[in-house]
Structures are given as structure tokens and as C-alpha cells.
């Protein structure tokens, strides 16, 4: 079985950089789908069927499933199983606790849900990250600078040496990356900061949320990475792909949008 690192490397080599976010919101489903006994899984299944050959992988935001209680957790398992072991799956649960709790979270994500990658809060320090790093064949995307407007509240706090807190986090992630199983989350909406810091990323894979509905420019991001000879980037798109249509053609429209995004990536690589 391929490691998470191998799956990601193969995707990058094939010029696949778009990660499809499976964030199911029934209020955006076509009405005909709501009569299904498991409308969320049916929605996910149809999206996966038409995007599997085009997508880098899938990011499942656990909140959208946990909000459905036990039924949602069952759907989460079914969706992961349906994607299969050949697919690249990010378990977007944004964990960030310490000690035994962090160990349990890591065990849950990697041994129970069997995802390839986690997303982690770093603000309780290395104690909250270390249990995840013990899984050397997995990846862990640590929040560095996020795409939301209130990222400024803490992430852009200025330290005594004049650098920003998020830059300190970036330095620590590189120190934690002894097994080459760390990545970072850097919001595509933070373009000027991305431009200023991209040379500090090294070979860390970069997960970029915020393209599309949140206002980040795919074209600008791809050109920037290309100019810096950096091919290690994943652009996540959720609403822009899966809710391009809320009619019966939602899956067909999702595929068309992913094709458009893939074309845009290729057009803007230098």
C-alpha cells in the first residue's frame, strides 16, 4: 500500500493539484436527492464517481459529518471506504490537544478512519503534534496562516524579534519534519504573506484553502508557486466544485468545474 507521501508525490507528478472538499450541506442538495435514505452518502458517491480520475484527492471536513450524529459518522466511514485505499484523503478535523488525548485523536484518524492526512492546531506546542508524527507514513498539515479574516487576531501577532507568530509556527513545523510527514496550511486569501514567505517553505507540501468562494485567486497562487519552482501545493475547493449546481446535474457540473480548475492550473504554470 502506498504511503501518503507517495500518493501526493504521484499526484503532483501528474499535474494534479486540486483537492475536492466533501463538505455536505443538505440545504444545497437537489430536492430529488433528499428522498434518499442516505442522501449525504449518495451525494458524496456521485461527486466521487465523476471526479476520481481528475482530483488530487478529497478533504473531508469532519464537522459536516459530526453534525449528523451517529448517522454522520457512519456516512463518513462509508465515504472513506468508497474513495478507497488508492485515493488521497485528508481528515480535516483540526485536532490540537495534548498527552493521551492527542494520542487518541491520532489513533482515531489514522487507524480507525484510515485517512492519509490530518489537519492540526499547533498552539499547544509540540505535545499536541508529536503523537501524529509517530505515524511516519501519514501526513500532517499544520495550521500556519489561515484564510479567514480573523486570522489576524493571533496568527499575525508580532513577536519580540519582529517576526509574526505564524512565521514562528512555520519554523517549528520544519523542525518537527524529521520523518518528512509534515505539511502546512496557508490560506490562498493571504497572498502578500504567501509571496513573502514561500521561499521559507522548503519542500513542505502546502494545503491552500480559500480559493473561490472565499476570494483567493487560483491563477495568482499557481503562478507564484511556479515562479518559485515549487510544485508541492494542494488547492482545496469545496463549495466551488460540489455546489456549482443544486439541480439534478450537480455531479456533471462538479466534473466540469474540476476540469476548468485543472486547465487553469496548467495554463498558469510557467
QUITA-V638519 format. One record per backbone hydrogen bond with DSSP energy under -0.5 kcal/mol. NH is the residue of the N-H (numbers start at 1). CO is the residue of the C=O. Records with the same first field share a line. If there is no record, write none. Layout:
NH: CO / CO
This chain:
4: 137
7: 3
8: 4
9: 5
10: 6
11: 7
12: 8
13: 9
14: 10
15: 12
16: 11
17: 15
19: 17 / 235
20: 18 / 57
21: 19 / 237
22: 20 / 59
23: 21
24: 22
28: 25
29: 26
33: 30
34: 30 / 31
35: 32
36: 33
39: 36
42: 38
43: 39
44: 40
45: 41
46: 42
47: 43
48: 44
49: 45
50: 46
51: 47 / 48
52: 48
54: 51
55: 51
56: 18
57: 18
58: 88
59: 20
60: 58 / 90
61: 59
62: 60 / 92
64: 61
65: 61 / 62
66: 62
67: 63
68: 65
69: 66
71: 68
72: 68
73: 69
74: 70
75: 71
76: 72
77: 73
78: 74
79: 75
80: 76
81: 77
82: 78
83: 79
84: 80
87: 84
89: 87
90: 58
91: 89 / 117
92: 60 / 90
93: 91
95: 119
101: 98
102: 98
103: 99
104: 100
105: 101
106: 102
107: 103
108: 104
109: 105
110: 106
111: 107
112: 107 / 108
113: 108
115: 109
116: 89
117: 89
118: 139
119: 91
120: 141
121: 95
125: 122
128: 125
129: 126
130: 126
131: 127
132: 129
133: 129
134: 130
135: 132
136: 134
138: 135
139: 116
140: 181
141: 118
142: 140 / 183
143: 120
144: 185
145: 185
151: 148
152: 149
153: 150
154: 151
155: 151
156: 151
157: 154
159: 163
162: 159
165: 157
166: 155
167: 164
168: 164
169: 165
170: 166
171: 167
172: 168
173: 169
174: 170
175: 171
176: 172
177: 173
178: 176
180: 177
183: 140
184: 205
185: 142
186: 184 / 207
187: 145
188: 209
190: 187
191: 189
194: 190
195: 191
196: 192
197: 193
198: 194
200: 197
201: 198
204: 201
205: 182
206: 232
207: 184 / 205
208: 206 / 234
209: 207
211: 236
212: 216
213: 211
215: 212
216: 210
218: 216
221: 217
222: 218
223: 219
224: 220
225: 221
226: 222
227: 223
228: 224
229: 226
230: 225
231: 229
233: 231
234: 206
235: 17
236: 208 / 234
237: 19
241: 238
242: 238
243: 239
244: 241
250: 247
253: 249
254: 250
255: 251
256: 252
257: 253
258: 254
259: 255
260: 256
261: 257
262: 258
263: 259
264: 260
265: 261
266: 262
267: 263
268: 264
269: 265 / 266
